[in-house]
Amino acid sequence: MNLVFHWFDLWTDTQRKHLLHSLLTRCTRSQLKCCRDFLIESVPVTQVDFTVVLPRFLSLYVMSFLSPCDLCSAAQVSWHWRVLAEQDCLWEGRCIRRGWFLPYIPGEKEYGAWKNHYVSCVSTLDWLTPREAAEKYGTLNQQSTGMTEEEEERRKERRIRQIIRDKIQEEKRLSMRTRRAWGSYTKPEGVRGGSTQTTRPSSRTFTSLLSWPTSNVKSSSLGLSPDRRQPMTAASSLERVWASSPSSERVNKASGALSSFTYRPALPQPVSHIHLPTPALLLLISNRIPAYELLLSGVKAGVIVVLYDHRATLSALLTQVERAISGQRAQRLGLLAPGGTEEIHLLHSSSLSEKTLLTPDHREFWEKLCGWVAPTEEGGGIDIFSPLAASASGVALIQTLSTLTGLEVQAPMGLATGSFQNILSEWSDSSVCTGLSNQQPVAPAVQFVCESVLQGWCRQAQWMEEALGELRGCLGPQLERVSLQARGRALGNFLWEKICLEELCVSKDLNEALTEGLTALTRQEKTRPLEFLAVFLSRWSEESNGEEKRQNKRADDFSFLPHSSQKCLSPMISELPQTALDWRGAVARELHHSECIYMGRLGAVLKVYQEPLTAALNSNRAILSYADIHIVLNPVTQILELNRVFHIDLQARLQQWGAEQCVGDVFVKLCSKLRVYTNYLNNYPTALHTIDKCRETKPSFRAFLKRADRSLATHMLSLQELLLCPVWRIQEYVTLLQALSVHTHPGHPDHTHLSSALNTLLQFREFIQKLKRNSKKDRLMEETQQKIQGCPNLSEGNRQLIVTQDAALLRSPDELIPESLRTYQQVSDVGLFLFNDALVLTRRNVHHTPFTLAHQSTHTFLASVALANLSVREITHTRYVCHAFVLEGPCRSWVCATERGEEREHFLSVLRSAINSALTGHQ
């Protein structure tokens, strides 16, 4: 045997098969059966007749889903299949549903009787071709010629009269059942004869009698006759209406309306009103809104809040809203999502604008969503928290959305500057959208959120988002520092906007001492604040004894407090008329007010930072070099000079304000010198890098920033935050110009200049957004490069990160098992980093910190695949695996699974889109 085995190993496949065939032909029957059993055990059968393996009732259950033609085809497979396919339990129900009953009782051993009956009935069935059916019954566009129009009208009249008689008889029977005992009713005072006062039923509870005009029928129920104060009967009421309308109208009005016909006789006692619950308010908030947690804390009672994921789809958002309202009807719908004056970024993949509103997906979404909102007659409507009413495109979007949904749509008019402060300003209404604003609109946002919380959020949203972002990431160690910064900004805003310390009747020294004392108090946690303030003031008085009094500030220096600047400029600017129709005047006043604040902040950069640093440099005690000061602060000086000229021109126009006054040429002059802002934005990253480098390498500059940053003179802002003010101001210019353009008639002499300036600033805003996107892309690439250990260089070409996803890497013990029965075991945790040209897979390791709930994830490079060579395939959900998918590359494949189905759907949709884009670019 060993010698034969040795020869067998040396032979080819053909020689081995020849030997096996020779051996099997020489074996007996029992030996062949033994070989068969051995082969079945070692090589299991993968394809087998299911009717042989499964029980008989399961095979019949599977065949019950087949159509009659498929059952007849299955009966031709084999005798066993024919016996199963002709069972009476499969054919009896099909015959009975069509009214084909067997004329006899089948015998005990007879089978196939119901199938033969079905075949005979189908073969003898009368049927018409489409042409014959059209000739006999007519089509949808052409009525049948078998009946004339007069006969058709008389037939409809007879059917209507018969239905009316049946309804009246039914109502009489119901009234007899609910009738009181004879003599137990006493007439109420003031009622003569048998007439009773009927109450008008509510439209929520009762349906209308017929859809006739109000000129013929005064009420949807049966009312009182105008000539005699007697209740009109159903027949007399219907006869009057029937006689007063033409014959052609009678059929059209009555057809399709009798399904809601109800006769309600006069009740012997007044009907008590049904008190329905007040509909709730529905508020949709995107998780891309900064500091949305603060808004959630101030939501009023009776408001249903839906906080949705910005990465979701429209269908998923509809499902979430439907689950939240639980069949209720919302009184009004509020929408708070990122957006501007022309569009709303409702979701990551869908923006709402005038162009995209009428697409099938958006149209279906808004029709279904507004179907859960009360109609306009009952106070229903939509409140959008983005300043759409500040631009012509936004107003067109409001009108289109109102026409599509049939509801009143309101939005802020953009008459206030700031992040979200336009929510607290004037809102549009139906009269504003039509051009007839006769009354001062009220902000509807206070219906959803408490006013105090809403005001705080609108003013501090960006700062709160910074604080909450750090809290979400760190949770603990940064809490105290971030809390102090938030309180400092709130205190600065309070002292700046509300108290106005410079307007108090106190001396300059006392004012400055109290300000510095309160600022120092906010920086430290003191259990006895009064004693700390007393010690601070005593030290302040000792240090200030030898100093001379500070000189008064000139009016042209633009004081940092906006109220002070307004007080200085109040003699020069005449009071503008505060009428509801003067929207251009309101925008102009807001422009002047915000320009004073803006120039005050730019002046703070020069007063607090540039002048001390230059003075130290000239006195040979340099904190920064001349080159560093020039890089960081010189662009701010150029912008301040440009805006001083703009402010003077604007102030001259406001002194002689009138209906025909123009400010567009002032903006055109400003736009002609936007090269200053372009240079500033190009230099802005270099300035920030210089500040960070000098702060790390020069202790004196670090100490200087600690004294100067976040003081009352800098509006409780740091130097880096003050340098961001020009970027914010461009967006404010765009919003205010759009508001001016909306409320400026096309024939106004200022309309042309406003349109030209608005187009220029819109292009410049797009340039700023492009810079932001590039900066964000570079920052994400740097963070990803540092996060992945052993990763090749990612900053190649125009590569950008699209999305990241955590998943589990799976492996099947046996790849020969069918996929529907295959089990998987988790090998490791992986991270999927999707770029626009490649997919990077990393091994993710989670490290937990002892005695805490915190953990940290590290990524190690595993593999990378070009999207042009990558394909993806989903794995069907089974009891062995869920939310899994296969990534197939040119050399190997990976089976991954996410924790939730929504994560898999989102990642695969983005991945397929990226693959298609990569293939298109490759071709």
Secondary structure, DSSP 4 states (H G I P E B T S, - for coil): -HHHHHHHHHS-HHHHHHHHHHHHHTS-HHHHHHHHHHHHHHS--S---HHHHS-HHHHHHHHTTS-HHHHHHHTTT-HHHHHHHT-HHHHHHHHHHTT---SS---SS--SHHHHHHHHHHHT-----HHHHHHHH--SSS--TTS-HHHHHHHHHHHHHHHHHHHHHHHHHHHHHTPPPTT---PPTT--TT----PPPPTTTS--S----TTT-SSSS--B-SSSSSBPPHHHHHHHHHHHS-HHHHHHHHTTTGGG----PPPSSPPPPP-PPPPEEEEEEETTSTTHHHHHHTBPTTEEEEEE-TTS-HHHHHHHHHHHHTT--EEEEEEE-SB-SS-B--SSS--B-TTTTTSHHHHHHHHHHHTTB--GGGT-EEEE-S-GGGSHHHHHHHHHHHHHH-SEEE-B---S-SSSGGGGS-B--HHHHTT---S----GGGGTB-HHHHHHHHHHHHHHHHHHHHHHHHSSTTHHHHHHHHHHHHHHHHIIIII-GGGSSS-HHHHHHHHHHHHHHHHS--S-HHHHHHHHHHHHHHHTSSSPPPPPPPGGG--SSHHHHHHHHTTTSPPPP--TT-HHHHHHHHHHHHHHHHHHHHHHIIIIIIHHHHHHHHTT--SS-HHHHHHHHHHHHHHHHHHHHHHHHHHHHHHT--TT---HHHHHHHHTTTHHHHHHHHHHHHHHHHHHHHHHH-HHHHHHHHHHTTSGGGTT--HHHHTTHHHHHHHHHHHHHHHHHHTS-TTSTTHHHHHHHHHHHHHHHHHHHHHHHHHHHHHHHHHHHHHEETPPP---TT--EEEEEEEEEEE-S-TTS-GGG---EEEEEEEEEEESSEEEEEEEEEEEPTTSS-EEEEEEEEEEEEGGG-EEEE----SS--SEEEEE-SS-EEEEE-SSHHHHHHHHHHHHHHHHHHHHHH-
